Amino acid sequence: MEPLGFVARLWLAFVLPWRVLFDGVFAARVEQAQREPAPAPLPPPAETKPVAERTAEPVAEPDTSAALQLLAVLQREGRLIDFLREDVTGFSDADVGAAARVVHEGCGRALGKLVELTPVRPEAEGAAIELPAGYDAARIRVTGNVVGNPPYRGTLAHHGWLAKAVHLPSANPGHDARILAPAEVELGAS
């Protein structure tokens, strides 16, 4: 299994807690997946060059500035990082719900401004679906009791999301994208 990139992991970190909170069936599937043993790691690719000819090639670091910029906007508009970093185990369900409502509203507003989203599948969740042979596995993940070859018949559990367009503002020259929220110092009488 290929590891997910940073932006995909960031998106999952934002979406999955909400889905677990509001979708009991999905939460049960997550719990079951956590109990199952992790798949064995893929073996390293075979070397084709003799050891004497191998050279260390520098690996380019991915540009994370767009992901960090999105995270900074979600923090500024909805206090997402503050909410996720807060230990809510001692809070009442009502307090967590009230905080989640504020985060949901602010992050939803920010996401709506920055990303034009459309469903991957147009059908309503719960609709009967048939996947023909050759369906796009990047757009559709088949879960449950997967046996045999397509066509597959099942129920649309989630319609998926596709980013039609992304509207991130241009960063100012010299902007450090790693600063997601500056520290705040309130001045006043002491």
DRENTILO-787084 format. One line per 8 residues: their letters; for each residue x, y, z of C-alpha. Coordinates in pm, 1 decimal, m for minus. Each point is the difference from the previous one (the first is absolute). Last residue first. Layout:
a> X,Y,Z  ...
***
This chain:
saglevea> m64.7,4513.1,3484.6  m192.2,229.0,m233.6  m30.7,m129.2,m351.1  176.0,m162.0,m284.5  m117.4,m331.1,m139.6  275.0,m209.6,m151.6  m104.8,m241.4,m273.9  232.5,m262.2,m142.9
paliradh> m26.6,m17.8,m376.2  m221.4,m263.8,m156.1  112.2,m249.3,m263.0  360.2,116.8,m1.8  150.9,m266.8,m227.8  m96.9,203.3,m307.1  277.7,251.6,77.2  m84.8,299.9,m219.5
gpnasplh> 312.0,154.4,m157.5  m192.4,116.9,m304.3  m372.3,11.5,78.4  m193.0,m317.9,m69.1  m246.2,m6.2,m286.3  m355.9,m75.3,106.3  m120.3,m358.1,m23.8  m290.5,m47.4,m239.1
vakalwgh> m24.2,m373.7,m74.3  m226.3,m131.2,m274.6  m212.7,m305.3,m75.4  113.1,m175.1,319.2  m172.0,m339.0,m12.3  m181.5,m147.2,298.4  m136.1,m346.8,62.9  m363.1,m115.4,m27.3
haltgryp> 17.9,m197.1,324.7  m161.2,m336.6,81.4  m129.3,m57.5,m354.7  m157.6,m344.0,23.9  123.8,m304.4,m186.6  23.9,m186.8,m325.9  338.2,m88.6,m145.9  63.6,m65.0,m369.0
pngvvngt> 274.1,m77.1,64.4  224.0,m289.7,105.4  m26.4,m245.9,285.3  m63.7,72.2,364.7  0.5,334.7,180.6  m199.6,m43.2,322.5  7.5,355.6,131.8  178.6,283.4,m173.0
vriraady> 47.1,118.3,m359.2  178.7,333.1,m33.0  m115.9,212.4,m293.2  184.0,292.9,m159.7  350.7,m149.8,m10.8  m150.2,m343.0,m75.0  m148.2,134.1,m326.1  m240.9,m271.2,m118.9
gapleiaa> 153.2,m243.7,m250.2  m263.7,m269.1,46.0  m328.9,164.7,85.5  m94.6,136.9,341.6  m370.4,m32.5,76.2  m145.8,232.0,262.5  m313.2,m15.3,219.5  m55.6,335.7,171.3
geaeprvp> 77.1,39.8,372.6  183.9,327.8,m51.6  m172.9,188.2,m279.4  133.1,m45.6,m352.0  228.5,259.3,m163.3  324.3,m192.8,65.2  327.8,191.3,47.8  m194.6,275.3,178.7
tlevlkgl> 100.8,358.1,m77.3  221.8,236.2,194.0  123.4,348.9,m90.4  282.6,64.6,246.4  111.2,323.1,164.9  m316.3,193.9,84.4  m205.0,m307.6,92.9  290.5,m133.1,206.6
argcgehv> 8.1,322.4,200.5  m376.2,m4.4,68.1  10.9,m367.6,94.5  298.5,61.0,227.2  m180.5,281.3,181.6  m334.9,m180.0,34.1  148.2,m336.8,95.4  236.8,154.8,254.6
vraaagvd> m287.2,189.1,165.5  m226.5,m308.3,m1.6  282.8,m218.0,130.7  41.7,232.2,297.3  m370.4,m25.7,85.7  6.5,m377.8,m45.2  306.9,m36.5,220.6  m168.6,210.6,269.7
adsfgtvd> m325.9,m200.1,m29.3  188.1,m330.4,13.2  154.7,115.4,326.6  369.2,80.8,10.2  259.9,m205.9,186.3  103.1,m208.4,m302.9  23.8,310.1,m219.0  379.3,26.6,m5.1
erlfdilr> 44.7,291.6,m240.1  233.7,m58.3,m294.4  m285.0,m64.1,m245.4  m193.7,310.1,107.4  303.3,228.4,m1.9  100.4,m135.3,m341.3  m346.9,62.5,m143.0  m40.2,354.2,134.0
gerqlval> m274.7,54.6,m260.0  101.4,296.1,m215.8  364.9,45.1,102.5  68.3,m369.8,55.6  m168.4,m105.2,m325.2  195.5,275.9,m177.9  328.7,m121.1,151.6  m76.4,m359.1,m103.4
lqlaastd> m59.7,114.1,m358.0  329.8,190.7,0.7  177.8,m301.0,145.5  m133.4,m220.2,m277.7  99.7,258.0,m262.9  349.9,41.5,153.4  72.4,m372.1,17.1  235.2,m13.4,m296.6
peavpeat> 132.9,m355.0,8.0  363.7,m48.0,102.4  215.8,m112.7,m289.7  189.3,m319.8,66.5  371.2,27.1,m63.6  144.7,m292.6,m193.2  245.6,m215.1,190.0  202.8,m185.3,m256.5
reavpkte> m6.8,m367.8,m83.3  265.9,m120.5,m245.0  206.9,m207.5,247.7  m315.8,m165.1,135.6  m89.5,m136.3,m344.7  m293.2,180.4,m158.8  m346.5,m152.4,m32.1  m103.4,24.2,361.0
appplpap> m325.4,m176.3,77.8  m274.4,222.4,136.9  m43.5,m21.1,376.4  m254.2,m256.7,115.6  m345.3,142.3,71.0  m90.4,19.1,365.2  m220.5,m277.5,139.7  m358.4,110.0,45.2
aperqaqe> m91.6,137.9,342.7  m180.6,m245.4,224.5  m375.8,48.3,26.8  m124.5,172.8,316.2  36.0,347.1,m149.4  m200.0,m101.1,m307.5  m285.0,m119.7,223.4  m8.2,333.9,185.1
vraafvgd> m2.2,186.4,m330.5  m285.0,m218.9,m127.5  m199.8,67.8,318.8  57.7,375.5,m40.2  m126.1,m21.1,m361.0  m319.3,m166.9,118.8  m43.2,259.6,276.4  31.1,297.0,m234.5
flvrwplv> m2.1,337.1,183.6  304.7,m11.6,225.5  206.3,m233.2,m221.2  m71.4,222.7,m302.7  104.6,308.1,193.1  324.8,m162.1,116.3  64.2,m124.8,m355.3  m18.9,331.7,m187.1
falwlrav> 287.2,206.6,142.1  259.5,m272.8,47.9  m106.8,m142.5,m336.0  73.9,333.7,m170.7  337.8,23.8,168.7  81.4,m358.0,m102.3  m89.7,79.9,m362.7  210.3,318.3,14.3
fglpem> 297.5,m188.4,148.6  6.0,m281.1,m253.4  m158.8,m339.1,63.3  221.1,m308.0,33.1  m24.1,m254.9,m283.0  m138.5,m339.6,100.9
***
